[in-house]
């Protein structure tokens, strides 16, 4: 009887452990976004903006949605690049993050507008995304580029 209970307890422990390990593995995958060095990430964002441009000029909503999704869900900077940007910008990091959040939010809104085939809304959010990129570059690109060689 004791052996049977021990086997049952052991089975529960093994199944629970395997389940937890499997759950943790998948949680780790989702909670760890892809990282990328700053310059290649910016080049990827440029490509996504050009994709959106192409979609707007050809009125291809699928292409717009694809480019906008790439902008909204781009990889994050590597920890090293994040540390470098924080060091270079100091207190200005809050505004840098605000520009980034604005771009992400409106890129996703642009994607949704493209899915709904609403060109007026696409263009409204496109302008905000574009202005957010320009604002960030005009304020911080020289400072960051001087250090990021």
C-alpha positions as CSV (number, residue, x, y, z in Angstrom):
1,X,0.0,0.0,0.0
2,X,2.8,2.4,0.9
3,X,4.6,1.6,-2.3
4,X,1.5,2.3,-4.3
5,X,1.0,5.7,-2.6
6,X,4.7,6.5,-3.1
7,X,4.4,5.7,-6.8
8,X,1.2,7.9,-7.0
9,X,2.9,10.8,-5.2
10,X,6.0,10.4,-7.4
11,X,3.9,10.4,-10.5
12,X,2.1,13.6,-9.4
13,X,5.4,15.3,-8.7
14,X,6.9,14.3,-12.1
15,X,3.8,15.3,-14.0
16,X,3.6,18.6,-12.2
17,X,7.3,19.3,-12.7
18,X,7.2,18.5,-16.4
19,X,4.1,20.7,-16.7
20,X,5.8,23.6,-14.9
21,X,9.0,23.3,-16.9
22,X,7.0,23.3,-20.1
23,X,4.9,26.3,-19.0
24,X,8.0,28.2,-17.9
25,X,9.7,27.5,-21.2
26,X,6.8,28.9,-23.2
27,X,6.4,31.8,-20.8
28,X,10.0,32.7,-21.2
29,X,9.7,32.7,-25.0
30,X,6.8,35.1,-25.0
31,X,8.2,37.4,-22.3
32,X,11.6,37.8,-24.0
33,X,11.2,39.9,-27.1
34,X,13.7,39.6,-29.9
35,X,16.6,42.0,-29.4
36,X,18.6,43.7,-32.1
37,X,21.5,46.2,-32.2
38,X,20.3,49.8,-32.6
39,X,21.5,50.6,-36.2
40,X,20.1,47.4,-37.8
41,X,16.9,47.9,-35.9
42,X,16.6,51.4,-37.3
43,X,17.3,50.0,-40.8
44,X,14.5,47.5,-40.3
45,X,12.2,50.3,-39.3
46,X,13.1,52.3,-42.4
47,X,12.3,49.3,-44.5
48,X,8.9,49.0,-42.7
49,X,8.2,52.7,-43.3
50,X,9.0,52.2,-47.0
51,X,6.7,49.3,-47.1
52,X,3.9,51.5,-45.6
53,X,4.7,54.1,-48.2
54,X,4.4,51.6,-51.0
55,X,1.1,50.4,-49.6
56,X,-0.2,54.0,-49.4
57,X,0.9,54.9,-52.9
58,X,-0.7,51.7,-54.4
59,X,-3.7,51.7,-52.0
60,X,-2.7,48.2,-51.0
61,X,-4.1,47.8,-47.4
62,X,-2.4,44.4,-46.8
63,X,1.0,46.0,-47.6
64,X,0.2,48.9,-45.3
65,X,-0.8,46.6,-42.5
66,X,2.4,44.5,-42.9
67,X,4.7,47.5,-42.7
68,X,2.7,49.0,-39.8
69,X,2.8,45.7,-37.9
70,X,6.6,45.6,-38.4
71,X,6.9,49.1,-36.9
72,X,4.6,48.4,-34.0
73,X,6.3,45.1,-33.1
74,X,9.9,45.7,-34.0
75,X,12.7,44.0,-31.9
76,X,13.9,45.9,-28.9
77,X,17.4,47.2,-28.4
78,X,20.0,45.0,-26.9
79,X,20.7,45.6,-23.2
80,X,24.0,47.1,-24.2
81,X,22.5,49.6,-26.6
82,X,19.7,50.4,-24.0
83,X,22.4,51.2,-21.4
84,X,24.3,53.3,-23.9
85,X,21.2,55.3,-24.9
86,X,20.3,55.9,-21.3
87,X,23.8,57.0,-20.5
88,X,24.0,59.4,-23.5
89,X,20.5,60.9,-23.0
90,X,20.4,61.1,-19.2
91,X,17.2,62.8,-18.1
92,X,16.1,63.1,-21.7
93,X,15.5,59.3,-21.8
94,X,11.9,60.0,-20.7
95,X,11.2,62.0,-23.8
96,X,13.0,59.4,-26.0
97,X,10.7,56.7,-24.5
98,X,7.6,58.9,-25.0
99,X,8.5,59.3,-28.7
100,X,8.9,55.5,-29.0
101,X,5.6,54.8,-27.3
102,X,3.8,57.3,-29.6
103,X,5.3,55.6,-32.6
104,X,4.3,52.1,-31.4
105,X,0.8,53.1,-30.5
106,X,0.1,54.9,-33.8
107,X,1.8,52.2,-35.9
108,X,-0.6,49.7,-34.4
109,X,-3.5,52.1,-35.0
110,X,-2.4,52.5,-38.6
111,X,-2.3,48.7,-38.9
112,X,-5.9,48.5,-37.6
113,X,-7.0,51.2,-40.0
114,X,-5.4,49.3,-42.9
115,X,-7.2,46.2,-41.9
116,X,-10.5,48.2,-41.9
117,X,-9.4,49.7,-45.3
118,X,-9.8,53.2,-43.9
119,X,-7.2,55.3,-45.8
120,X,-8.1,58.5,-44.0
121,X,-7.3,56.9,-40.6
122,X,-4.2,55.2,-42.1
123,X,-2.9,58.6,-43.2
124,X,-3.7,60.3,-39.8
125,X,-1.7,57.7,-37.9
126,X,1.0,57.6,-40.6
127,X,1.7,61.3,-40.1
128,X,2.0,60.9,-36.4
129,X,4.4,57.9,-36.8
130,X,6.5,59.8,-39.3
131,X,6.6,62.9,-37.1
132,X,7.5,60.7,-34.1
133,X,10.5,59.3,-36.0
134,X,11.6,62.7,-37.2
135,X,11.3,64.2,-33.7
136,X,13.4,61.4,-32.2
137,X,16.0,61.6,-34.9
138,X,16.3,65.4,-34.8
139,X,16.6,65.4,-31.0
140,X,18.9,62.4,-30.4
141,X,20.5,60.9,-33.5
142,X,23.7,63.0,-33.4
143,X,24.2,62.4,-29.7
144,X,23.7,58.7,-29.9
145,X,25.7,58.3,-33.2
146,X,28.7,60.1,-31.7
147,X,29.0,57.4,-29.1
148,X,27.6,54.4,-31.0
149,X,30.4,53.6,-33.4
